[in-house]
Amino acid sequence: MTDETTGAAMSPQDLALAAAIRRYEERPASLGFALLADLYRKAGRVDEAVATCREGLGRHPHYATARLILAKALVGRQDFTEALSEIDTILRVNPKDVQCHRLAAEMYRRLGRLDDAVQHLERAATLDPADRESHTLLGLLRAEGPVGDSGVARLLADDTFVTDAFGTVCLDQGLAEEASVVFTRLLRKDPDNAGARERLEAALRARSRRKG
């Protein structure tokens, strides 16, 4: 079978996703609207995911799972402020929702608001002491000192090297954690530095790929 939009052959995963979407589209009035919205989101149909969630939440405003899916869909189209509003609504009712704290930390980080991101990561790490990723990200976003014992890490003890150019070199050389520290420090000096925000995300993605 081919994708009607692109004409390309669909993978088994895509076929399964399309079949699941069709099943839930047949019963849109049920609480399954949240699952349908999540399937839309995973299929890249984020506008439909947002619309489905909002329509369903109009009927079931206290359905936290649907609100979380809405937040994730909003992140998918870069609406971080609106997504944070949805997360805040969930956390007011359930302040111990670890997943929401992690998502809030990601959004604040992508907005350049690192202190707010650290606050939510600290909460996530406290609620889930086994959450190694949150602990690691805390160390990177605090950027309190050099990373490891490498020569590059020792250079980072001196703010002379905390520059966009040096961070980019680190990133190009595969030194993702060192690059993360550089761009975090730049963002702490200038939260509106869009280039530093973008390269911090690139460094964190590179670190994640290396771990995988």
C-alpha positions in Angstrom: 0.0 0.0 0.0 1.2 3.6 -0.7 0.8 6.8 1.1 -2.0 8.8 -0.6 -0.2 12.1 0.1 3.3 11.2 -1.1 2.7 8.1 -3.2 5.6 6.4 -1.4 5.3 2.8 -0.2 4.2 2.6 3.5 6.2 0.6 6.0 4.5 -2.1 8.2 4.7 0.4 11.1 3.0 3.1 9.0 0.3 0.7 7.9 -0.4 -0.4 11.5 -0.6 3.3 12.6 -3.0 4.1 9.8 -5.2 1.1 10.7 -5.3 2.2 14.3 -6.2 5.7 13.3 -9.1 4.4 11.2 -10.4 2.3 14.2 -10.4 5.3 16.6 -11.9 7.7 14.0 -15.0 5.4 14.0 -15.7 6.2 17.6 -14.7 9.9 18.1 -17.2 10.6 20.9 -15.6 8.1 23.4 -12.6 8.7 25.6 -10.7 7.2 22.8 -10.3 10.7 21.4 -7.0 10.9 23.4 -5.6 7.8 21.8 -6.7 9.0 18.4 -5.0 12.4 19.0 -1.8 10.6 20.1 -1.9 8.5 16.9 -2.3 11.7 14.8 0.7 13.2 16.7 2.9 10.1 16.0 1.8 10.2 12.4 3.0 13.8 12.1 -0.6 15.2 11.9 -0.1 17.5 14.8 -2.8 20.0 13.8 -5.3 17.3 13.8 -4.0 16.0 17.1 -4.4 19.5 18.7 -7.9 19.9 17.3 -9.0 16.4 18.4 -7.6 17.0 22.0 -9.2 20.4 22.3 -12.6 19.2 21.1 -12.5 16.2 23.5 -11.3 18.3 26.4 -14.3 20.5 25.9 -16.4 17.4 26.9 -13.9 16.0 29.4 -11.9 18.9 30.8 -10.4 16.9 33.7 -8.9 14.1 31.5 -5.2 14.6 32.3 -3.9 12.1 29.8 -5.6 14.0 26.9 -4.1 17.3 28.3 -0.7 15.8 28.3 -1.1 14.5 24.7 -2.3 18.0 23.7 0.9 19.5 25.3 3.1 17.1 23.4 1.3 17.9 20.1 1.8 21.6 20.8 5.5 21.0 21.3 5.4 19.2 17.9 4.4 22.5 16.3 6.7 24.6 18.4 3.9 26.2 20.5 5.9 26.0 23.7 4.1 28.7 25.6 0.7 27.0 25.0 2.1 23.6 25.8 3.4 24.9 29.1 -0.1 26.3 30.0 -1.4 22.7 29.5 1.3 21.2 31.7 0.8 23.8 34.4 -2.9 22.9 34.5 -2.0 19.2 35.1 0.7 20.1 37.7 -1.8 22.2 39.7 -3.9 19.1 40.2 -1.0 16.6 40.4 2.3 18.3 41.3 4.0 14.9 41.5 3.6 14.0 37.8 7.2 13.2 36.9 6.5 13.1 33.1 5.0 16.6 33.2 8.0 17.9 35.1 10.3 16.4 32.5 8.3 17.9 29.6 8.1 21.3 31.3 11.9 21.2 31.7 12.3 20.5 28.0 10.0 23.3 27.0 11.7 25.9 29.3 15.1 24.8 28.0 14.0 25.3 24.4 12.7 28.7 25.4 16.1 29.6 26.9 14.7 29.7 30.4 17.3 27.5 32.0 16.6 28.3 35.7 13.0 27.2 35.2 14.2 24.1 33.3 16.5 23.2 36.2 13.7 23.6 38.7 11.5 21.1 37.0 14.4 18.7 36.4 15.2 18.9 40.1 11.6 18.0 40.9 11.6 15.1 38.5 14.9 13.8 39.9 13.6 14.1 43.5 10.4 12.3 42.6 12.2 9.6 40.7 15.7 9.1 42.1 16.4 6.4 39.4 15.9 9.0 36.7 19.5 9.1 35.5 18.7 11.3 32.4 17.2 14.1 34.6 20.3 13.9 36.9 22.6 14.1 33.8 20.7 17.0 32.3 20.8 18.8 35.6 24.6 18.7 35.5 24.7 20.0 32.0 22.2 22.8 32.4 23.7 24.0 35.7 27.1 24.2 33.8 28.8 24.6 37.1 32.2 23.4 36.0 34.2 21.5 33.3 32.9 18.2 32.1 35.2 15.2 32.8 39.0 15.4 32.8 39.8 16.0 29.1 41.9 18.9 28.0 38.8 20.5 26.4 36.9 20.2 29.7 39.7 21.9 31.5 39.5 24.8 29.0 35.9 25.3 30.0 37.0 26.4 33.5 38.0 29.6 31.8 35.1 31.7 30.4 37.5 32.9 27.6 36.4 29.8 25.7 32.7 30.1 26.4 32.0 31.4 22.9 29.6 30.4 20.0 32.6 29.5 17.9 34.3 27.3 20.4 30.9 25.5 21.2 30.4 24.9 17.5 33.9 23.4 17.2 33.2 21.1 20.1 29.9 20.1 18.5 31.6 19.4 15.1 34.2 17.3 16.9 31.6 15.1 18.6 32.2 16.6 22.0 28.5 16.9 22.7 28.6 17.3 26.5 31.3 20.0 26.3 29.3 21.8 23.6 26.2 21.6 25.9 28.1 23.3 28.7 29.3 26.1 26.3 25.8 26.9 24.9 24.2 26.6 28.4 26.6 29.2 29.7 26.0 31.4 26.7 22.2 31.2 27.3 22.7 32.0 31.0 24.3 35.3 29.8 21.8 35.9 27.1 18.5 33.9 27.3 17.4 35.5 24.0 20.3 34.0 22.0 18.3 32.0 19.5 21.5 30.5 17.9 22.7 29.2 21.3 19.3 27.7 22.0 19.3 25.9 18.7 22.9 24.6 19.1 22.2 23.5 22.7 19.4 21.3 21.3 21.7 20.0 18.6 24.3 19.1 21.2 21.7 17.3 23.4 20.5 15.4 20.4 24.0 14.4 19.5 24.6 13.3 23.0 21.4 11.2 22.9 22.4 9.6 19.6 25.8 8.7 21.0 24.3 7.1 24.0 21.9 5.1 21.8 
